[in-house]
């Protein structure tokens, strides 16, 4: 159809000579247009073009309708998610409130916890609770002290007028429970109140107020539900606090140990403040009101364990890391009606963390040991080859200058060998408790320490001759030395002298120092410094877990605690003397192990052509060991791996095998077990850069261990001893 004059002018400005408009309809209502335009004024739109545009308009209308529906659905979904989130938060808050109030002993505790929880959810400006009963006339309020009390007194007047006019002359006790977590707001004051009736003869009201924002329907519902729970808790308190029960409540309140009284089903009847701190942990399995189990243990299991004298330590990671020691006992004669189970709780987080720190330190030493031993093993292969070859050359050499050079090589090999022994000896953690001589250990430690101490710290060693044998784990001894010397160095910031002293001491009567030491024979280890020292107050706390004088936030305060723990594990006693400006001396008394010593046996070695197999994957060592044993008179067979060695054993039946502990295809330990199937009386020299304790007890009877690096004489003597035994 033709357009009006005004429409034509508008279209002309747009450059449109011919226009086709099709309406977009939704449920019969016009919601828009689709338009086709051309500058050709003579164009006539064909019926099929009109029909196509109408069909397109229908599709667009459907798409617009679907888009709007999707948008409305998204908005509705978001609204539902928000409501679910809010409701979930409210339910979690109610659960937390029930858990916190389980076993509360006073209304002050009840409303203090309740108002803190309410503050997080509804953010009131003021919260007030009035409770009236035969034994109670109390007003409990939270908010700013002046304004909160004014609002509480105003509410009390209204309460008395509306419900209990006879209380006009009664004196009420006011309890201020601190501020609320309110939002700073201006405007009108809005209130919401809930009447409560906690038990027969008791009444009250709980009121919340805030400015600028009224309470929503959901918030009012949350408050009502929470107040119903408060009614039950208050009623329980009123029934408990009577006569002799008050004395029990006082006793429980003042106990350091957490105590919870349960009915036979596990419902909390009473808990003291010490236990209430841990209620979120204890009631985790019982829905906040009951204790049906704690951690992985059921209540029944805890009761059975207590009968057998077991006390469980349970670790929790939520809501915070805690280690709780828990015991449960059934009461044959209940202290109160309904009470059937006594639960005791003790926080041992510090002690447990200390134990775990010590364990982590031992694991750290173990890792260092594995690394050090692995490196030392490779070094020992080279040192054995170099030293052994040099010694064989010495025997054959007549030239004086060459001998001097060979002696230098042997000295360097010996020094390098001692260094690898020190590293592996210090870092090893797999050694078991046994008889050890602490003097060589302290000497080795002293040598290592010299390389790490600052230039302004001098180290001294003091000792007499002989053996200093004790029964201990070497790893613990090294931890003691490391922690004491580290502590001493830190207390000499300006330099000084660090003294390590090993001695023997016989006590004929008890010695009183840091702790009482009984009479007996002892090996003593002293670590002394000339540092800043400690006063008596610091000295008393020095061995307490987490105590430290360091300002460094990294300091854990466990060094001396670990020392004391390890001394006790070794059966020892500790004494310490110190004074400000006079340095510190730690003296440890280890029970002495009495044992005789034998000197080395001189041996004339003759192999007499006896057949011996040498299995070694390192070519240099294989040639060296073969040369050493051949020159000692043995008939030597060789193999480069365990499988080849086993085939030779099957064929040649040698009674003695010298084998490297670590070889491709089959190591020395496995070779020994397999070879014994064919040669029953077979003996083996197991050459290793590791200690004998790294191998199973089952092979030690027929095996002589030879640590790397070794000298030609040491290898010959080891083989000769086995040869003598096998004959």
Secondary structure, DSSP 8 states (H G I E B T S, - for coil): ----HHHHHHHHHHT-SEEEEEEEEETTEEEEEEEEEES-TT----HHHHHHHHHHHHHHHHHHHHHHHHHHHHHHHHHHHHHHHHHHHHHHHHHHHHHHHTT--SHHHHHHHHHHHHHHHH--SEEEEEEEETTEEEEEEES-HHHHHHHHHHHHHHHHHHH-GGGTT---EEEE----------S-EEEEEEEE--STT-EEEEEEEEESS---HHHHHHHHHHHHHHHHHHHHHHHHSSTHHHHHHHHHHT-SSEEEEE-TT-BEEEE-HHHHTTHHHHTTTTTTTB-SEETTEEHHHHHHHHHTT--EEEEE-SSS-EEEEEEEEE-SS-SSTT--EEEEEEE-HHHHHHHHHHHHHHHHHHHHHHHHHHHHHHHHHHHHHHHHHHHHHHHH---HHHHHHHHHHHHHHHHHHHHHHHHHHHH-----SEEEEHHHHHHHHHHHHHHHS-TTEEEEEE--SS--EEEE-HHHHHHHHHHHHHHHHHT-TT-EEEEEEEEEEEESS-EESSSEE-SEEEEEEEEEE-S----HHHHHHTTSTT------TT--S-HHHHHHHHHHHTT-EEEEEE-TTS-EEEEEEEEB---------------TT-EEEEE-SSHHHHHHHHHHHHHTT-EEEEESSHHHHHHHHHHH--SEEEEESS-SSS-HHHHHHHHTTT-TT-EEEEEESS-GGGS-GGGGGGEEEEESS--HHHHHHHHHHHHHHH-
